[in-house]
């Protein structure tokens, strides 16, 4: 699929043969503009070829790593009787993850199509070297922080993200518990600015994949606090346990992907103190897979349809989770205000 996208994007040859009056071929003439375009196409082709292979390898490595981590954690859980797993939840996590893998082709088509469109209008061609990769990683991680925070602050995005938070247990299999509607709700839009300024789409997709698999090992209670310097810079199991908690003091905290420095900079960091209570503030009534994946969407559309004004319909989509026109339910901000009163 990546190769198909590359071939569709590649520009035609810009070098043409010129004929002399005696019908003999002369040396091709290339203008400065053509030479620049040819150089950009060469860079694009080099990145596409290298990154496509690397992305496929990373995906295979990542899937293998997640499977190994789940098996290792499960064996330790059984041996030490830690009660980290619940049968129905684990089965649903694996089933949801398998379904997500099957529809990932559609997700990648949506993402890459949008990114190649943005890249076709790019401001610069940034190339393919270690400095560009390092900058792309930092900007991707920065973008993920704001996407993740928005997913907790905007109801439309929360409808997908809530699936990941609905597990009442915290183990590596929870990393597979991802919504099937994430891309349809606009996940990929947050990264569009990166190909627009000149980062190659496959570079961005590769870094996003790396970040996704990095997060898998964060979903565990077996790993305690790590070295203080590592805890200060990077997202860790301790930080991510806070993020998955439904306790009021922990809600909407620690939104980083690989780096936790964004939370420290923007005031959303919370140290792990009391043992977290996992799940939603109001847990699902059923462990049926359709309830896990679609119950929040059904509630949202029911509220939007029954709203008594256009303004309230928009508010149901864009206000934080828990918003209601009559305050019959509460957002995190309202819950904290009530607790302080």
Phi, psi and omega in degrees: 000317178298318180296321178299316180297320181296314181296324180292330184274331188301136180280152178292164180300139182257358182260124179240150177276139178254140180263137173271164182304332181270018177064017175264143181289137175256174177293131181303141179258131181234124178283169179298321180294318179294320179297320179294318179296318180298320179297317178297320179294324178295316178299314180299316181296319180297314178298315183301313182296312183291316185286327178301311179297317180296320181296317178296318178297317180298320181295317178296316178298318181297314179299316179299317180299316180297316179299315179297317180296318179297314181297316180297315180294320180296319179297316178296321179299315180291320183291320184258002176053054185269350178060041179277342185243144171237128192308306184297317180296316180297316178301315179295321178301314181292320180295317179295318178297321178295316178298320179296320178299321182291327181263005183296333178299315178297317179300317181292324177297315178300311184296307184293324178299315179294319183289322177292325176297315177296321182292330178293341177252019189299151178281325181220167168244107192275349174083197189217086175216173188298327181289321177293318178298317180296317179294319179298320178298313181297316181289325175295317180294319176299317179295319179300319180305312183288325174297314183295317177297318178298326180293341176262349185248344182241121188301321181302316179286327179296331180304325176276314187292333182299334178303316182294331183268358189278354178283135179269356172248158182232102180211175186299329181296339178295335178296340177275346185278075182241145182295147175278351185252012185303312181289325179294333180273358171110015180310312188293338185297327185297333182264001184300329184293337182287310173296331179296323180275352171130002175279135183295138181306319181291330174296315180295316180296324178295315180293321176299319178296317178301314179299321179299313182285332175302321184291342185299318183285350179286341184270074179202150173258359182280338181259122179274210178289140178259189181304137183308321180294318178296317179297329182286325186263318190252155171288136184227168176305322179299313179296322185282335173298321177300315183299326183272000183281151176258002176294142188304316183292340182262348187298135176064024180256159173056069185264003182293162177261281176267318181261140177260358185296332180295319177296321178294322181287322188254012170079022180247016181273141176219125176290148174286120181241271175290155177299128183291151169256119188270156179116197179265165176295332171229105186289158182296149182279346184215151175262015176295139187296327178291326176294317180299315187276330192236349187299319180292324177296318179299317180295318180299309183293328176296317179293320180296316181294321184274355181298146186270004178205159178296323180300316180291327176298315178295320179298321178299330181278321192251343177286167179295157176307139180096351180292141173209149183294335182254011180060027177288340171231169189227147173279172178299319179299318179292321178298320180290322178297319178294322181293329181276344183288000000 
